[in-house]
Amino acid sequence: MRDFKGLTVWQRAHRLTVNVYRATDAFPSRERFSLVDQIRRASISIPANIAEGCGRRSQRDFARFLQVSVGSANELEYHLLLAHELGYLETASQTVLNTDLSEVRRMLSSLIRKVTSDSVASHA
């Protein structure tokens, strides 16, 4: 088992989620149970799946949860784009969130490569 709080990618994903919550606070109340909920769920899923994967015993399981985090990051990117095009998210906020999201996705990809190569090496 790993301590997920010690992973830089988890820390960045967590910070992204906090910032997403702050950014969506200003959305119209009519979006509270639709787009806001979807955006927040996608953002929460990124660090939550990293944390859950850290609790798994095998590298393969850990990598699978990291892949789910990447999928959630892709979903979040779309939701942020939609929110921006609907006029709920200012360009500056979208740019900052997308920059942070890209960094988290890059870190996830790097960690997935490391975890899967370590898994292959240990089975060789």
C-alpha positions in Angstrom: 0.0 0.0 0.0 1.1 3.5 -0.8 0.3 6.8 1.0 -1.6 8.7 -1.7 -1.2 12.0 0.1 2.6 11.7 -0.5 2.1 11.6 -4.3 2.7 14.9 -6.0 0.1 14.0 -8.7 -2.5 13.4 -6.0 -1.6 16.7 -4.3 -2.0 18.6 -7.6 -5.2 16.7 -8.5 -6.6 17.6 -5.1 -5.7 21.3 -5.5 -7.4 21.2 -8.9 -10.5 19.8 -7.4 -10.6 22.6 -4.7 -10.1 25.2 -7.5 -12.9 23.6 -9.5 -15.2 23.9 -6.6 -14.4 27.5 -6.1 -14.9 28.3 -9.8 -18.2 26.5 -10.0 -19.6 28.4 -7.0 -20.5 31.3 -9.2 -22.4 29.2 -11.8 -26.2 29.9 -12.1 -28.3 28.1 -9.5 -30.2 26.3 -12.3 -26.9 24.5 -13.1 -26.3 23.3 -9.5 -27.7 19.8 -10.1 -26.6 19.4 -13.7 -23.4 20.9 -15.1 -21.9 21.9 -11.7 -22.6 18.4 -10.4 -21.0 16.8 -13.4 -17.9 19.1 -13.3 -17.4 18.5 -9.6 -17.9 14.7 -9.9 -15.3 14.5 -12.7 -12.8 16.6 -10.8 -13.3 14.6 -7.6 -12.9 11.3 -9.5 -9.3 12.2 -10.4 -7.7 12.3 -6.9 -10.2 9.8 -5.5 -9.1 7.1 -8.0 -5.5 7.8 -7.3 -6.2 7.3 -3.6 -8.2 4.1 -4.2 -5.5 2.7 -6.5 -2.9 3.4 -3.8 -4.8 1.0 -1.6 -4.5 -1.9 -4.1 -1.9 -4.5 -3.7 -0.8 -5.0 -7.3 0.9 -2.5 -9.7 -1.6 -3.6 -12.3 -4.6 -2.6 -10.2 -2.9 0.7 -9.3 -2.3 1.4 -13.0 -6.0 0.6 -13.8 -7.2 3.2 -11.2 -4.7 5.7 -12.6 -6.2 5.1 -16.1 -9.7 5.8 -14.7 -8.3 9.1 -13.3 -7.1 10.0 -16.9 -10.6 9.3 -18.2 -12.1 11.6 -15.5 -9.5 14.3 -16.5 -10.7 14.1 -20.1 -14.3 14.3 -19.0 -13.5 17.4 -16.9 -11.8 19.0 -19.8 -14.9 18.7 -21.8 -17.2 20.0 -19.0 -14.9 23.0 -18.6 -15.1 23.7 -22.3 -18.9 23.5 -22.2 -19.1 25.8 -19.2 -16.9 28.3 -20.9 -18.9 28.3 -24.1 -22.2 28.7 -22.1 -20.7 31.8 -20.5 -20.5 30.3 -17.0 -16.7 30.1 -16.8 -14.5 33.1 -17.7 -11.6 32.6 -20.2 -9.0 33.3 -17.5 -10.5 30.7 -15.1 -10.8 28.1 -17.9 -7.2 28.7 -18.9 -5.9 28.3 -15.3 -8.0 25.2 -14.7 -7.0 23.7 -18.1 -3.3 24.4 -17.4 -3.5 22.6 -14.1 -5.5 19.8 -15.6 -2.9 19.3 -18.4 -0.2 19.1 -15.7 -2.2 16.5 -13.7 -2.8 14.5 -16.9 0.9 14.6 -17.9 1.9 13.4 -14.4 -0.7 10.6 -14.5 0.6 9.4 -17.8 4.2 9.4 -16.5 3.2 7.5 -13.4 1.2 5.0 -15.4 4.3 4.3 -17.6 6.4 3.9 -14.5 3.9 1.6 -12.7 3.4 -0.6 -15.8 7.1 -0.8 -16.6 7.8 -1.7 -12.9 5.1 -4.4 -13.1 6.5 -5.8 -16.3 10.0 -5.8 -14.9 8.9 -7.6 -11.7 7.3 -10.4 -13.7 10.2 -10.9 -16.1 
